[in-house]
Amino acid sequence: MTNQGKSLLSLAATYNNAHLVRTLLDAGANPTYGAEKPLEIARAKKYTDIEKILEKAIHDKDKKPSRVSRVFSTLSKTLKR
């Protein structure tokens, strides 16, 4: 996170770097994190490729359980044994 509140993903979106956006998302970057949201940046700059990548990542993120819920699920299963 920069001192202006931009995440690395936001910076990648700002500079229209689709490869870096994908790499950061694959590494677990949160597509909705930061003072300046990456998707808002892509839309404002009309970077349609970045916008599509981020929309898919947000959609996919909403479909799968969060890391926290997976940890609680695993912990719950372990305690039941």
C-alpha positions as CSV (number, residue, x, y, z in Angstrom):
1,M,0.0,0.0,0.0
2,T,1.4,3.4,-0.9
3,N,1.1,6.4,1.3
4,Q,-1.7,7.7,-0.9
5,G,-3.7,4.5,-0.1
6,K,-3.1,2.7,-3.4
7,S,-2.6,-1.0,-3.4
8,L,-0.2,-2.7,-5.9
9,L,-3.3,-3.9,-7.8
10,S,-4.6,-0.3,-8.0
11,L,-1.2,0.8,-9.4
12,A,-1.2,-2.0,-11.9
13,A,-4.7,-0.8,-13.0
14,T,-3.6,2.8,-13.1
15,Y,-0.8,1.9,-15.6
16,N,-3.0,-0.5,-17.6
17,N,-0.7,-3.5,-16.9
18,A,-3.0,-6.5,-17.5
19,H,-0.2,-9.0,-16.9
20,L,0.6,-7.5,-13.5
21,V,-3.1,-7.3,-12.6
22,R,-3.5,-11.0,-13.4
23,T,-0.3,-11.9,-11.5
24,L,-1.4,-10.0,-8.4
25,L,-4.8,-11.6,-8.5
26,D,-3.4,-15.1,-8.9
27,A,-1.2,-14.4,-5.9
28,G,-4.3,-13.6,-3.8
29,A,-4.6,-9.8,-4.2
30,N,-8.0,-8.5,-3.1
31,P,-9.7,-6.8,-6.1
32,T,-11.8,-4.6,-3.8
33,Y,-9.0,-3.4,-1.5
34,G,-7.6,0.1,-1.2
35,A,-8.7,3.7,-1.0
36,E,-8.8,3.8,-4.8
37,K,-10.5,0.6,-6.0
38,P,-8.8,-0.9,-9.0
39,L,-12.1,-1.4,-10.9
40,E,-13.0,2.3,-10.4
41,I,-9.6,3.2,-11.8
42,A,-10.0,1.0,-14.9
43,R,-13.5,2.3,-15.6
44,A,-12.4,5.9,-15.3
45,K,-9.5,5.4,-17.6
46,K,-11.6,3.2,-20.0
47,Y,-9.1,0.3,-19.7
48,T,-11.7,-2.3,-20.8
49,D,-9.2,-5.3,-20.6
50,I,-8.4,-4.5,-17.0
51,E,-12.0,-3.9,-16.2
52,K,-13.0,-7.3,-17.5
53,I,-10.2,-9.0,-15.5
54,L,-11.2,-7.3,-12.3
55,E,-15.0,-7.8,-12.8
56,K,-14.3,-11.6,-13.2
57,A,-12.1,-11.6,-10.2
58,I,-14.7,-9.9,-8.1
59,H,-17.4,-12.2,-9.3
60,D,-15.2,-15.3,-8.6
61,K,-14.3,-13.9,-5.2
62,D,-18.0,-13.6,-4.3
63,K,-18.6,-17.2,-5.3
64,K,-16.0,-18.9,-3.2
65,P,-15.7,-18.8,0.6
66,S,-13.2,-16.4,2.1
67,R,-10.0,-17.6,3.7
68,V,-11.4,-16.9,7.1
69,S,-14.4,-19.1,6.5
70,R,-12.3,-21.9,5.1
71,V,-10.1,-21.7,8.3
72,F,-13.1,-21.9,10.5
73,S,-14.5,-24.8,8.5
74,T,-11.3,-26.7,8.8
75,L,-11.0,-25.9,12.5
76,S,-14.6,-27.0,13.1
77,K,-14.0,-30.3,11.3
78,T,-10.8,-30.9,13.2
79,L,-12.5,-30.3,16.6
80,K,-15.3,-32.7,15.8
81,R,-12.9,-35.6,15.4
